[in-house]
Amino acid sequence: MSPCHRRLRALENSGAISGYRVQLDAHALGLTFEALVFVTMRGTAKEAAGKLTGDDSTKNEGKLDQAKSSLKDAGEKVKDAFKN
């Protein structure tokens, strides 16, 4: 292993290098259109995104979404119980 490669591995292991990214040239790949995509997350996905990014607000919103969903489900079960 070369000295440069050893230094690179040491930086990775120390956390100084946290990752790598690739920027692709769409034109070179023959991709001829772009798409604009909006994603709405709720519940566990929103909570996980908050945990991943360290955003406590998003994480808590995800937990709140889950609690609201649980309450709604419970209400539907009570309603169904009285219906029968």
Contact map, one row per residue, 1 for C-alpha under 8 A:
111011000000000000000000000000000000000000000000000000000000000000000000000000000000
111111000000000000000000000000000000000000000000000000000000000000000000000000000000
111111100000000000000000000000000000000000000000000000000000000000000000000000000000
011111110000000000000000000000000000000000000000000000000000000000000000000000000000
111111111000000000000000000000000000000000000000000000000000000000000000000000000000
111111111100000000000000000000000000000000000000000000000000000000000000000000000000
001111111110000000000000000000000000000000000000000000000000000000000000000000000000
000111111111000000000000000000000000000000000000000000000000000000000000000000000000
000011111111100000000000000000000000000000000000000000000000000000000000000000000000
000001111111110000000000000000000000000000000000000000000000000000000000000000000000
000000111111111110000000000000000000000000000000000000000000000000000000000000000000
000000011111111111000000000000000000000000000000000000000000000000000000000000000000
000000001111111110000000000000000000000000000000000000000000000000000000000000000000
000000000111111110000000000000000000000000000000000000000000000000000000000000000000
000000000011111111000000000000000000000000000000000000000000000000000000000000000000
000000000011111111000000000000000000000000000000000000000000000000000000000000000000
000000000011111111100000000000000000000000000000000000000000000000000000000000000000
000000000001001111110000000000000000000000000000000000000000000000000000000000000000
000000000000000011111000000000000000000000000000000000000000000000000000000000000000
000000000000000001111100000000000000000000000000000000000000000000000000000000000000
000000000000000000111110000000000000000000000000000000000000000000000000000000000000
000000000000000000011111000000000000000000000000000000000000000000000000000000000000
000000000000000000001111100000000000000000000000000000000000000000000000000000000000
000000000000000000000111110010000000000000000000000000000000000000000000000000000000
000000000000000000000011111110000000000000000000000000000000000000000000000000000000
000000000000000000000001111111110000000000000000000000000000000000000000000000000000
000000000000000000000000111111110000000000000000000000000000000000000000000000000000
000000000000000000000000111111100000000000000000000000000000000000000000000000000000
000000000000000000000001111111100000000000000000000000000000000000000000000000000000
000000000000000000000000011111110000000000000000000000000000000000000000000000000000
000000000000000000000000011111111000000000000000000000000000000000000000000000000000
000000000000000000000000011001111100000000000000000000000000000000000000000000000000
000000000000000000000000000000111110000000000000000000000000000000000000000000000000
000000000000000000000000000000011111000000000000000000000000000000000000000000000000
000000000000000000000000000000001111100000000000000000000000000000000000000000000000
000000000000000000000000000000000111110000000000000000000000000000000000000000000000
000000000000000000000000000000000011111000000000000000000000000000000000000000000000
000000000000000000000000000000000001111100000000000000000000000000000000000000000000
000000000000000000000000000000000000111110000000000000000000000000000000000000000000
000000000000000000000000000000000000011111000000000000000000000000000000000000000000
000000000000000000000000000000000000001111101100000000000000000000000000000000000000
000000000000000000000000000000000000000111111110000000000000010011000000000000000000
000000000000000000000000000000000000000011111110000000000000111111000000000000000000
000000000000000000000000000000000000000001111111000000000000011001000000000000000000
000000000000000000000000000000000000000011111111100000000000010000000000000000000000
000000000000000000000000000000000000000011111111110000000110110000000000000000000000
000000000000000000000000000000000000000001111111111000000111111000000000000000000000
000000000000000000000000000000000000000000011111111100000010010000000000000000000000
000000000000000000000000000000000000000000001111111110100110000000000000000000000000
000000000000000000000000000000000000000000000111111111111111010000000000000000000000
000000000000000000000000000000000000000000000011111111110010000000000000000000000000
000000000000000000000000000000000000000000000001111111100000000000000000000000000000
000000000000000000000000000000000000000000000000111111100000000000000000000000000000
000000000000000000000000000000000000000000000000011111110000000000000000000000000000
000000000000000000000000000000000000000000000000111111111110000000000000000000000000
000000000000000000000000000000000000000000000000011001111111000000000000000000000000
000000000000000000000000000000000000000000000000010000111111100000000000000000000000
000000000000000000000000000000000000000000000110110000111111110000000000000000000000
000000000000000000000000000000000000000000000111111000111111111000000000000000000000
000000000000000000000000000000000000000000000010010000011111111100000000000000000000
000000000000000000000000000000000000000000100110000000001111111110000000000000000000
000000000000000000000000000000000000000001111111010000000111111111000000000000000000
000000000000000000000000000000000000000000110010000000000011111111100000000000000000
000000000000000000000000000000000000000000100000000000000001111111110000000000000000
000000000000000000000000000000000000000001100000000000000000111111111000000000000000
000000000000000000000000000000000000000001110000000000000000011111111100000000000000
000000000000000000000000000000000000000000000000000000000000001111111110000000000000
000000000000000000000000000000000000000000000000000000000000000111111111000000000000
000000000000000000000000000000000000000000000000000000000000000011111111100000000000
000000000000000000000000000000000000000000000000000000000000000001111111110000000000
000000000000000000000000000000000000000000000000000000000000000000111111111000000000
000000000000000000000000000000000000000000000000000000000000000000011111111100000000
000000000000000000000000000000000000000000000000000000000000000000001111111110000000
000000000000000000000000000000000000000000000000000000000000000000000111111111000000
000000000000000000000000000000000000000000000000000000000000000000000011111111100000
000000000000000000000000000000000000000000000000000000000000000000000001111111110000
000000000000000000000000000000000000000000000000000000000000000000000000111111111000
000000000000000000000000000000000000000000000000000000000000000000000000011111111100
000000000000000000000000000000000000000000000000000000000000000000000000001111111110
000000000000000000000000000000000000000000000000000000000000000000000000000111111111
000000000000000000000000000000000000000000000000000000000000000000000000000011111111
000000000000000000000000000000000000000000000000000000000000000000000000000001111111
000000000000000000000000000000000000000000000000000000000000000000000000000000111111
000000000000000000000000000000000000000000000000000000000000000000000000000000011111
